[in-house]
């Protein structure tokens, strides 16, 4: 009953105003931003940090393009800062030129107004992150049902120590490199086994490897992150990645027994409380309530 009453109040008084002025009964920010179906009619701005912020003036990536298709349409997460949309259009055109792929399959970008998501990612909040499946586009237009049910291919071997040769393609590293060499790309997150494959297979100029960072998950896709736009002064950049190609002892750590088979904690840690509007930059309240 309390949840229903809160929802009714939010509808009557305005989501941001109510959430800001009622700290005793904070509404999770994911509930507020996750229900926004349209972008804020404002100038395009990425606000805050990748995992704590929002997005004004978002632009939708069309669900079909010459070299891309958007997946999981029911999630309504094909939104981003216009710079991200322009990057994906540019990158997808490069992919068939550097590989045997006919195009890319685009997973989650951001919600229409950014912010925390109802499910899934901690980041993807300011319209500068995009997940690209490491499964090539099939060369035909997928149906809406296929886009909901089709699964990306698992790239990591069952023992988690290397890539699965049954799904990994010899030209996949070239697709990842095509993204990493773009000046606006700040980082690319992949599973450590995928990073290992890149370290082993990449030839020529290997400087792009510095941007490709191993991280938990990302078994099926690469997570591309752009730098803050010059026109977004409230966007907080991430620290630059470490120097070097990242193929040494720092990568070996990911394959130690302690990481691959962690011992259970004696006392399970308490889950962190969800972000509320008060945890986000002040400007996010205006983004949420813009009409």
C-alpha positions in Angstrom: 0.0 0.0 0.0 2.8 2.4 0.9 4.4 1.8 -2.5 1.1 2.5 -4.3 0.6 5.6 -2.3 4.1 6.8 -3.1 3.5 6.2 -6.8 0.3 8.2 -6.7 2.0 11.1 -5.0 4.8 11.1 -7.5 2.3 11.3 -10.3 0.5 14.2 -8.7 3.4 16.3 -7.4 6.1 15.7 -9.9 8.7 13.0 -9.5 11.8 15.1 -8.9 10.2 17.6 -6.5 8.7 14.9 -4.4 11.8 12.8 -4.2 14.0 15.7 -3.3 11.7 17.1 -0.6 10.9 13.8 1.1 14.2 12.3 2.3 12.4 10.2 5.0 10.8 8.2 2.2 13.3 8.2 -0.6 12.3 6.7 -3.9 15.1 4.8 -5.7 16.3 6.8 -8.6 16.0 3.8 -10.8 12.3 3.9 -10.4 12.2 7.5 -11.4 14.5 7.4 -14.4 13.5 3.9 -15.4 9.9 4.9 -16.0 10.7 7.9 -18.2 9.8 6.9 -21.8 11.0 10.0 -23.6 14.1 12.2 -23.4 14.3 15.5 -21.6 13.6 18.3 -24.2 16.8 20.2 -23.3 20.2 20.8 -24.8 22.3 17.7 -25.0 24.4 17.3 -21.8 26.0 14.4 -20.0 25.7 15.2 -16.3 27.7 13.6 -13.5 29.7 10.4 -13.6 29.2 7.2 -15.7 27.7 5.4 -12.6 26.1 8.4 -10.9 24.4 10.9 -13.3 21.8 11.5 -15.9 21.4 12.7 -19.5 19.6 15.7 -21.0 18.7 16.0 -24.7 19.2 12.3 -25.5 19.1 11.1 -29.0 17.9 7.6 -30.1 20.0 5.4 -32.2 17.6 4.2 -35.0 16.9 0.5 -34.4 18.1 -0.3 -37.9 21.1 1.2 -39.8 23.3 0.3 -42.8 25.6 -1.6 -40.5 23.9 -2.0 -37.2 20.8 -3.4 -35.5 19.6 -2.6 -32.0 18.7 -5.5 -29.8 16.2 -5.9 -26.8 13.9 -3.2 -28.1 11.5 -3.6 -25.2 14.1 -2.1 -22.8 14.0 1.3 -24.6 17.8 1.7 -23.9 18.9 2.8 -27.3 19.4 6.4 -26.2 22.6 8.3 -25.8 24.4 11.6 -26.0 24.4 12.7 -29.7 28.2 12.1 -29.7 27.6 8.4 -28.8 25.0 8.0 -31.6 27.5 9.6 -34.1 30.2 7.3 -32.8 28.2 4.1 -33.3 27.2 5.1 -36.8 30.8 5.8 -37.6 32.2 2.7 -35.9 29.6 0.4 -37.5 30.6 1.6 -41.0 34.3 0.7 -40.2 33.5 -2.8 -39.0 32.9 -4.4 -42.5 36.1 -2.7 -43.7 38.4 -4.3 -41.1 36.7 -7.7 -40.7 34.4 -10.2 -42.3 31.5 -8.9 -40.2 28.5 -7.4 -42.1 27.7 -5.2 -39.1 27.2 -5.0 -35.4 24.4 -5.8 -32.9 24.0 -3.0 -30.4 22.9 -3.9 -26.8 22.2 -1.4 -24.0 23.1 2.2 -24.3 21.2 4.5 -21.9 17.6 5.2 -20.9 15.8 8.3 -22.4 17.0 10.5 -19.5 19.9 8.4 -18.4 20.1 7.7 -14.7 20.2 4.4 -12.8 18.5 1.5 -14.6 15.7 -0.6 -13.3 17.8 -3.7 -14.0 21.3 -4.4 -14.9 24.1 -1.9 -15.2 25.6 0.4 -12.5 26.9 2.6 -15.3 25.3 3.6 -18.6 23.8 6.6 -16.8 25.1 9.6 -18.8 24.7 8.5 -22.3 28.3 7.7 -23.1 28.3 3.9 -22.7 27.3 1.3 -25.2 27.4 -2.5 -25.2 28.3 -4.1 -28.6 27.7 -7.8 -28.9 30.8 -9.9 -30.0 28.4 -11.8 -32.2 28.3 -10.3 -35.7 25.1 -9.1 -37.3 23.6 -12.0 -39.3 23.4 -10.0 -42.6 19.6 -9.8 -42.6 17.1 -7.8 -40.6 16.1 -9.5 -37.4 12.5 -9.6 -36.3 11.4 -7.9 -33.1 10.9 -11.3 -31.5 14.4 -12.4 -32.5 15.9 -9.3 -31.0 14.2 -10.2 -27.7 15.1 -13.9 -27.7 18.3 -14.3 -29.6 21.3 -14.7 -27.3 24.8 -13.4 -27.9 27.5 -16.1 -28.1 29.5 -16.8 -25.0 33.1 -15.9 -25.8 34.7 -17.4 -22.6 35.7 -21.0 -22.2 34.0 -23.0 -19.5 37.1 -22.9 -17.2 37.2 -19.1 -17.6 40.9 -19.1 -18.5 40.7 -18.3 -22.2 38.3 -17.7 -25.0 36.0 -20.4 -26.5 37.4 -21.2 -29.9 34.0 -22.4 -31.0 32.6 -18.9 -30.8 35.6 -16.6 -31.1 36.4 -15.4 -34.6 39.9 -14.7 -35.8 38.9 -11.1 -36.8 37.1 -10.2 -33.5 40.2 -8.5 -32.3 40.2 -6.2 -35.3 36.6 -5.1 -34.6 37.6 -4.3 -31.0 40.7 -2.4 -32.3 38.5 -0.4 -34.7 36.6 0.9 -31.7 39.6 1.4 -29.4 41.6 3.6 -31.9 38.8 6.1 -32.0 40.0 9.2 -30.2 36.7 9.7 -28.3 36.8 6.1 -26.8 38.0 6.3 -23.2 37.8 2.6 -22.3 36.6 -0.7 -23.5 35.6 -3.3 -20.9 35.9 -7.0 -21.8 36.2 -10.3 -19.9 39.8 -11.0 -18.9 39.9 -14.1 -21.2 39.0 -11.8 -24.1 41.8 -9.4 -23.1 44.1 -12.4 -23.1 43.1 -13.3 -26.6 43.7 -9.7 -27.8 47.2 -9.7 -26.2 48.0 -12.9 -28.0 46.5 -12.1 -31.4 47.0 -8.4 -32.0 49.6 -7.5 -34.5 51.1 -4.2 -35.7 50.5 -1.2 -33.5 49.4 -2.6 -30.1 48.9 0.8 -28.4 45.1 0.4 -28.6 45.4 -2.4 -26.0 45.9 0.2 -23.2 42.2 1.2 -23.5 40.9 -2.4 -23.4 40.5 -3.2 -19.7 39.5 -6.6 -18.1 36.5 -6.5 -15.9 34.0 -9.0 -14.4 31.2 -10.0 -16.7 31.4 -8.9 -20.3 31.6 -12.5 -21.5 29.4 -11.8 -24.5 30.1 -8.2 -25.4 32.4 -5.3 -25.3 31.4 -2.2 -23.3 32.5 1.0 -25.0 32.8 4.2 -23.0 33.4 7.6 -24.5 35.1 10.6 -23.0 33.1 13.5 -21.7 31.9 15.9 -24.4 33.4 19.4 -24.4 29.9 20.8 -24.3 29.1 19.0 -21.0 30.8 20.9 -18.2 29.0 18.9 -15.6 30.3 15.6 -16.9 32.9 14.1 -14.6 35.7 12.2 -16.5 37.2 8.9 -15.5 40.9 8.7 -14.6 43.1 7.8 -17.6 43.8 4.1 -17.9 47.2 2.9 -16.8 50.1 3.1 -19.3 51.2 0.0 -21.1 49.3 -2.7 -23.0 48.0 -4.4 -19.8 49.2 -7.8 -21.0 51.6 -8.5 -18.1 51.3 -9.6 -14.5 48.3 -7.3 -14.0 46.4 -9.6 -16.5 47.7 -12.8 -14.9 46.0 -11.8 -11.6 42.6 -12.4 -13.2 43.4 -16.0 -13.7 44.6 -16.8 -10.2 42.6 -19.4 -8.2 41.6 -16.7 -5.7 39.9 -14.7 -8.5 38.5 -17.6 -10.5 37.3 -19.6 -7.5 36.8 -17.1 -4.6 36.0 -18.5 -1.2 32.6 -17.6 0.2 32.5 -14.8 2.7 32.0 -15.8 6.3 29.4 -13.1 6.7 27.6 -12.0 3.5 28.0 -8.3 3.0 24.9 -6.1 3.2 23.7 -4.9 -0.2 24.3 -1.2 -0.9 21.1 0.9 -0.7 19.9 2.0 -4.2 20.8 5.5 -5.4 18.2 8.1 -4.8 17.7 11.4 -6.6 19.6 13.1 -3.8 22.7 11.1 -4.6 22.8 12.4 -8.2 23.9 15.8 -9.4 21.4 18.6 -8.6 20.8 19.2 -12.3 19.3 15.7 -12.6 16.1 16.9 -10.9 15.5 19.3 -13.7 16.2 16.6 -16.3 13.7 14.3 -14.6 10.9 16.9 -14.5 11.5 18.5 -17.9 8.4 18.5 -20.1 
